[in-house]
Amino acid sequence: MGQLIKNDFSIIVGTANGSGSQTSNSTILRALFKMGIPVSGKNLFPSNIQGLPTWYIIRASKDGFIARREEREIVVAMNKKSFEKDFASVTTGGVFYYDDSFGTPPAREDITIYPMPVKQIIREASDVPSNLRDMISNMVYVGILSQMHGIEMDKIETALSFAFKGKRKAIDLNLDVAKAAAAWAAANLQKVDPYVFEPMDKTHGLIMSDGNLAGALGSIYGGVQFVGWYPITPATSLAEELNEYLPKLRQSPDGKATYAVVQAEDELAAIGMCIGAGWSGLRSMTSTSGPGLSLMTEFVGLAYYAEIPVVIWDVTRIGPSTGLPTRTSQGDLNFAVNMGHGDTDNIVLIPGSINECFEFGWRSFDIAERIQTPVIVLSDLDFGMNQWMTEPFLYPDSPMDRGKILWEDDLDKLKETWGRYLDVDGDGIPYRTVPGNRHPAAAYFTRGTGHDPFAKYSEEPDVWEENLNRIKSKFITAKKYLPEPIIEKNGSSKEAIITLGSTVYAVRETVALRKQNEGKEFDLMRIRAIPFSDSVRDFIAAHEKVYIVEMNRDGQLYEELLVNMPDLAGKLVSVAYSDGMPPSASRIISEMQKKESK
């Protein structure tokens, strides 16, 4: 067996979509997390037909790296349709488990092969109802992996208790199958592979969550009052989590809801409702993905020009068109920044951790109301739908920022005439009133067409240009309210990497591996918001070469940096690719080295 490999390998389970494997896979993931081992889980599932192959990737890393790895040390085949592909994918020195009813795989001397009598073990588990056997058969590989690789059974039970919310009958039904499978493995399989799990203490104080749940909870704690949405993968669960937690967290003392969630007939209607709610003074939001964002364009332009706060969560999937609805990407960046019909700017927040999904959930409302404009939170499928370790979420550390709202007392104190689109203090942001203000001077006519500072209709060229330039100036003011980029120094490096969003985990691993294997050092900056902070320019200027790593074909972050800092273009190198898979350090290293060899 040779030297043991402890807490530093991946498990890939191949099953069929709709086969009930999600419970089994998440049970392994949470059990390892409870053993103190840093882990992440990624679900690769088809977009259209039940029964098509699906894979679940569990990465364990004693060093805390939780991006996807290309290497496949342990592969479990529970789907006959992907049996041959799964077998061929096993890394040399790896392990292949398979349902023995699929037949015997061809000989491979470079891997270890373990058959699993899935049907026999389920058949002998007499307590399993016949109508549940196909679903619970996935617990067979949970038990066998536990026995063969050291996953503690009490942690399996804890994970099942979480999955079934303490319902003892369901817990015991699944646990008994896992224990029976573990007992079979102990009696019949001789371990000859080197892969083992051992307890660590590297997850203490952490929790596990996906980004959509975190964003929903953050929005609730940020005071969301109205949600208009339409289902679309991978954003649907964000709205569903709002529906789950709002009734628990947001009721008045007399039991009445202090919010409204409306599933609209399409994305156009959803954003229209949200803009109406934002105009009326409510904190409003929607969630969508690329195709839905396209349908929202005209209304977002209205909110930009009429200066109405609204929050849009774009959980990005891969395009163009319908693209790959269940694969991840950062391909909406350019569209989000420039969304509108020309002469339009948008504030884009880009969370780079699950904790920031929560934080930007509440912070986005503050920024939208302060700047009086749409704010797009740009997440992605990898964050949105996959499980990640994270620090516990922190309650907002500042009171709500409602921005420049005038109430009755404020209007009484004004000595000058109030104008809805009048900039009185030079920051580009006018004052607003909201419905319910009873002061006679509070009313104004909201317009998406030409208007002067007092909201009167105007087609005068100078009035139009002055108003458009005044709106533009708001986005200079906005910079001081946006989250600064995160900079990670690595010695006195002359080279650096800039990235964004979920890609940062693979980039951090890239930085560590290139230093370890090649002696090369890179500083790292993670962009968290557009418009860019002045510190982005300073960071680029301080380095001789800066690689821009992102998940899209054309290098959209690279393009945004070129447009904003053309004088620094010679320092920038685009490292962009788009295959729909969560990023890996080995792929990023390969792409960087291609650029370096030219």
Disulfide bonds with the S-S distance in Angstrom:
none
